[in-house]
Amino acid sequence: MSHLGRINNLVNHLMVEDVEEDQDELHLNNVSGKVKKDSITVTDNRTGKTYNVPIKDLTINALAFREVSETAGDNGLMVYDPGFQNTAVVTSTITYIDGDKGILRYRGYPIEELAERSSFLEVAYLLINGNLPNKVQLDSWSNRIMTHTFLHENLVGMMKTFRYDAHPMGMLISTVAALGTFYPEANPALVGQDIFKSESVRNKQILRIVGKLPTIAACAWRHRIGRPYNTPVNHLGYTENFLYMLDKLSEQDYKPNPVLCRALEILFILHADHELNCSTAAMRHIASSGTDPYTSVAGAAGALYGPSHGGANEAVLDMLQQIGAKDNVPQFIADVKAKKKKLMGFGHRIYKNYDPRAKIIRRVAYEVFDSLGKEPLIEVATELEKQALNDEYFIQRKLYPNVDFYSGLIYKAMGFPTDMFPVLFTIPRAVGWLAHWIEHCEDPETKIYRPRQVYKGEWFRNYVPIEGRPPAKVRSQDFYSSSTTKRYSKVTSSS
Ligand SMILES: CC(C)(COP(=O)(O)OP(=O)(O)OC[C@H]1O[C@@H](n2cnc3c(N)ncnc32)[C@H](O)[C@@H]1OP(=O)(O)O)[C@@H](O)C(=O)NCCC(=O)NCCS
């Protein structure tokens, strides 16, 4: 049974018939007293008992189901929701999404307006502090971020020890985690759990992380291409400095292309937050144990790295390259429908409509192509989009292009290899993670994250000494040998 099927079963099970909605208060059998209209009434058919559960903000409290027990002391019911498809774990004021209508707003501002008129650091201020800054506030914020861009030389030294072909996400994740070791005064394990109650301590870590991430990302890139790392230039803009650190060689007064700075700025704005996505949930999950934000950001970046999330733009490019030409699109669509392949960059847990960010990115892609020349794979992408949007398989499942469908093409046109794509996603998304971290620190309802499970394993077994055990039933023990081992076995077997 699919996950949705299981949830539907549960919902059907909980459904109450014949409740008159238009009355303010209802009288029901087995429920003592009057029942509020903003509530659901649940009958447990095992016991015949009826329970009344209040509805608040379109939610019911999951803990209410603990009361629904068959026998005394059986701990009641849990809500089974693999992948958190319909479970709210926080209240938030940061980002609003209406997936059916294709709406995305940061702190109430439509993403389209922010992408058109704002700058990344202004949006970062908005997400982290709650409101748009005035000129003085924005100047001070930008200045502070840009004076936190330098890395400790030991950290630079550590980055230099990675292999030449290390995946830049692996470098970024480890370096961000290592960054935390340079600030013992911000480590709750060393200085106490209450440390992040101080706004000033929180703010300092935010400046450091937002300031240093582009430097770490640029070092990862320069490492890959075997060039010396560039030191940041604080009087440049955020994306301008990033492009400078990536590309500067020995030119005097090197200035990055302003069209590319603005394109990157828009991409960063679009990627800055997306409410409780996989990596943001990971950020909150890790932070809930009280760890420092460097470790939480590193963990969140790990969650972002996967191909179902931030690694999707990398996967889109691989997919487009495999398809190769417009003529091969129908066969690819047929393979997707036969479940042999997945159409990467399509589909979203929340959006059941065109992702509003994808629309903006499509336009930015053409602006970048005007400046740098057209990326040939755009032909394959537009044909793929056209055919998928007209195909019953995708229509029925409400699968539309998401943010990653076109972003990879822009990055490719800008000359980034695909493994840099998730890094380019991580830099702006860290702002969203940190906004959620603050909300988490200030939320009086915050608790350590600890989901429940349905145990279906062996109930009870006594330990049997090894001599008396039959061969264990296990999953496959197949593995492959490294080439060194293969050569070594040849030598030993022939001798
Ligand atoms: C994002 C994603 C993980 C959401 O997954 P989800 O909400 O769990 O959706 P489901 O996996 O339940 O998908 C529902 C149905 O659509 C199909 N589907 C979803 N995304 C699909 C895709 N990209 N290509 C083909 N079929 C897809 C599923 O196979 C499933 O079909 P079924 O009902 O016949 O079994 C998923 O759409 C996906 O993997 N997309 C590609 C990766 C991607 O672009 N990620 C970036 C997100 S910003």
The ligand as an ORCA input file, in Angstrom:
! r2SCAN-3c Opt
* xyz 0 1
  C      10.439     15.972     -5.175
  C       9.926     14.555     -4.986
  C      10.955     13.805     -4.113
  C       8.580     14.606     -4.272
  O       8.224     13.318     -3.941
  P       6.837     12.929     -3.248
  O       6.123     14.121     -2.776
  O       7.167     11.891     -2.227
  O       5.990     12.353     -4.445
  P       5.811     10.831     -4.786
  O       7.163     10.170     -4.868
  O       4.802     10.262     -3.853
  O       5.219     10.917     -6.250
  C       3.855     10.781     -6.579
  C       3.745     10.095     -7.929
  O       4.403     10.904     -8.927
  C       5.498     10.179     -9.490
  N       6.631     11.119     -9.576
  C       6.975     12.070     -8.686
  N       8.031     12.771     -9.135
  C       8.339     12.234    -10.343
  C       9.342     12.523    -11.284
  N      10.217     13.506    -11.070
  N       9.396     11.781    -12.411
  C       8.492     10.798    -12.623
  N       7.511     10.475    -11.770
  C       7.442     11.179    -10.631
  C       5.822      9.064     -8.502
  O       6.440      7.962     -9.162
  C       4.441      8.751     -7.996
  O       3.767      7.988     -8.985
  P       2.767      6.794     -8.560
  O       1.598      7.473     -7.901
  O       2.452      6.131     -9.853
  O       3.548      5.905     -7.624
  C       9.752     13.826     -6.333
  O       8.797     14.501     -7.114
  C      11.071     13.706     -7.080
  O      11.851     12.784     -6.782
  N      11.345     14.610     -8.056
  C      12.584     14.574     -8.785
  C      13.708     15.137     -7.949
  C      13.647     16.640     -7.858
  O      13.506     17.325     -8.853
  N      13.801     17.140     -6.628
  C      13.873     18.563     -6.381
  C      12.743     19.030     -5.542
  S      12.856     20.792     -5.385
*
